[in-house]
Amino acid sequence: MRMSKPSSIVFKPLKGRLLLIKQKQFLTLITVLGCLAIVACSNNSPQATTTASSPGASPPTESQSPTSTTAKMEKTSTNSPSHGGQGGQIIESGPYHLELVTVHETDGTHLDFFLQKGDAHDPIPNAKVTAQVQLPDGSQQALAMKYDTAGKHYYAELASTATGEYKVAVLSDIQGEKVNARYIFKK
């Protein structure tokens, strides 16, 4: 009888170690799955913000503006009349349709910005629109965008022929309401 006791004592620690190993594997698996879920749910796309502000206020940032509305950017490659698309990068933010079309030319890039409102995508001709462009070398350019009444959009010429990634922040002031969008394009 005494011989069976020592053998059962030897197996108990072994069982505990196996159980401990299985628990560690389970916790590792749960940790990996949790990390994958966080990465899958993260949002790294450009965004638009819409805020109402008083005149003279500084442009809001995401951390300063708890009442801002954000929207994801979607790229389109078709001219969809029902969606109001012109074939550029589109941001839908609240009632606004914001679209940037870039046309690369030999002496720079032509920027067309469509600022529209509502389901019918009615153009907004009376806004103050500025494009702040970060060039591939990191330098900044501010471009005042003019309204083209025939084309029903805002436009500007970017006189840069540098190759690389351009980051564009389009800042729109629609009768005191700030509607901002961020875009990226490569040349």
PyMOL commands that set and color helices and strands:
alter all, ss='L'
color gray80, all
select helices_A, chain A and resi 4-41
alter helices_A, ss='H'
color red, helices_A
select strands_A, chain A and resi 47-52+69-75+89-93+96-105+108-117+122-123+128-134+140-148+153-158+165-174+177-186
alter strands_A, ss='S'
color yellow, strands_A
deselect
rebuild
show_as cartoon
